[in-house]
Amino acid sequence: MVMRLGSAARRRRSDLLPLFLLAALTACAPPPAAPPPEVAQTPAAPAVASPAAAPARLAIDSDPAAAGRIQADVVALTTQEMEGRGTGTDGARRAAELVAKRFEELGLEPLGDAGAQAKSFLQAFEARVGAAVEPPQLKVVRGKQGTAVDAKTVTTADGSESGTVAGAAVFVGHGINASALGWDSYAGIDVSGKVVVVLAGAPTLDGAHQKDALRDFGSVRYKLRTAREHKALGVVVVAEGEELPKGSHDTSGMGVPAVVVTRSAAEKLFPAAKIRDKATWEVKKAPAPKAIAGVNLEFTTKVTPQKATAWNVVGLLPARAGSPHAGEFVVVGAHYDHLGHGGSNSRKPGSTEIHHGADDNASGTALMMEVARRMAALPARPDRGVVFVGFGAEELGTLGSRHFVEAPPASIGAIKNVVAMINADMVGRLRDDKLLVDGVGTSPGWGPIVKAAGDGLKLELAQGAEGFGASDHAPFTAARVPVAFLFTGVHEDYHQPSDTAEKINAEGESRIATLAGRMALAVSQQVERMPFVDAPADPKRSGRGGFKVSVGTVPDYAYQGKGLRLTGVRPDSPASRAGLQAGDVLVKVGSHEITNIHDYMFSLGELEPGREVVIEVERNGTRVPLKVIPAPGTR
């Protein structure tokens, strides 16, 4: 399950994540784009049984052998050779090959890209998988003498832009601007065209209620944003100790080049700033900023996005011949990628261990393949085609499902021909027989289908309305396709190396697979397609992830341009009432320019419930100002 925020934003969370994820949300540079995995090229003609000439009564029953098959597939997807299935790695290639092999064994029709001789199951797309960060060069200039700083004591800051800067040094303490707390590190000084020196972290204030009031202002990205808004040329961050942060894999810059230096190095470089003194760090009010007399700073940073080829794996169980609904499709999907050796989305910071991702999401992939087995074994084909998809690059922001929606296989045609989508993500930890089926609010048809599908399975089904969320159903919701999202909940192993195969409840997952198969079959056999409706606002989710406010925007995490594009807007939310739309690019919130998702998260954290704010969006090449009144959040 995707988690796309940096450390500071994870503390405050996104404005869009499902209820079950609130407890959980917040690798080495990958190889260059790789050639497609070597999987069998399958002729276009499917090997499934001959189609029935007339509609048949079809049913999916429980299968005692399903648990063993599911467990075997989870194990196969989580071996050491899979290397955590990180996008852009050989492990992800092997996982795609495994899913394609299963589809071929089942006789599904390949719906991937055309090869030299025939179609493949693989639908390729490009994914941004990280960043190549060159060691920065920092020089301190006093008069005419320049001194290079020891490369071992300096690194490129998270959120740095690429660039070369040179300017006079100004010490601005912790570099925080929190007007509500009366704290302004930039008060009374003009730093435009200069390089600011800031302390890492945030000071602790006096008083039980104020003690941690500045904590959310301590992230490096926030400090860079604040420096940018004060027109600084660059930023030198002084680390709290001798350990430098690990290189970032997030290439979305905050608008200024920036480096981090160790505390001991800074003490020698800027003695006038008194960085050695404990009192400099433990201030109770913002000290006056001051120029570091006679010191100029010059440095160069270079951060280059790294891209790789990723794949969706797509197979079709065609509709029966002569069906009037043969041109319509049901999608059953699950993402097969995970975190590889960890990285910024790991909940074990700094770990380079393999993150196996048994529940997230080998479990969903195994379920999807089990549903394909059951439906391929039916005595006749369904009235609508059923498309099975192993999505790639979900952990990077639902990139695979977004690509599928924006560029569906030619056999499907337009995405409007997809009548429903069923998504399985983290379905391997069934506890007390409780399963969330989210998204039922996207069509009135889901309720009776889910109820009938659960008959005799001894599942306690909680039905949620939410159509958006942090998984592969969200792009389908944005395309106005009814969705159902199956989820057994978060746990302590989520996004950690300890999410391993032996912890999967295969018997419970086999029951969920039966449920999913029945749901897919029921939709495929309906006389009329299910209508899509905007899911009603869920009062239990009026605020998201610890923000003081709720706006109702659904960010597009895959967007790489300037600003923040919206995948969608929640119905009956402040954003929808103000007129924001899917496809809008947010460029300004109040007085703050928005360059990326991080800027937007910082801006949300500064809004007040009920206090109107003007949000500017770019729409069809024009800037449109919209007045939004944020609703109360959960903080």
Buried (B, 14 or more C-beta within 10 A) or exposed (E): BBBBBBBBBBBBBBBBBBBBBBEBBBBBBBEEBBEBBEBEBBEEEBEBEEBBEEBBEBEBEEBEEBBEBBBEBBBBBBBEEBBBBBBBBBBBBBBBBBBBBBBBEBBBBBBBBEBEEEBBBBBBBEBBBBBBBEBBBBBBBEEEEEEEBEEEBBBBBBBBBBBEBBBBBBBBBBBBBBEEBEBBBBEEBEBEEBBBBBBBBBBBBEEEEEEEBBBBBBBBBBBBBBBBBBEBBBBBBBBEEEEBBEBBBBBBBBBBBBBBBBBBBBBBBBEEBBBBEEEBBEBEEBBEBBBBEEBBBBBBBBBEBBBBBBBBBBBBBBBBEEBEBBEBBBBBBBBBBBBBBBBBBBBEEEBBEBBBBBBBBBBBBBBBBBBBBBBBEBEBBBBBBBBBBBBBBBBBBBBBBBBBBEEBBEBBEEBEBBBBBBBBBBBBBBEEEEBBBBBBBBBEBBEEBBEEBBEEBEBEBBBBBBBBBBBBBBBBBBBBBBBBBBBBBBBEBBBBBBBBBEBBBBBBBBBBBBBBBBBBBBBBBBEEBBEBBBBEBBEEBBBBBBBBBBBBBBBBBBBEEBBBBBBBBBBEBBBBBBBBBBBBBBBBBBEBBBBBBBBBBBBBBBBEBEEEBEBBBBBEEEEBEBEBBBBBBBE
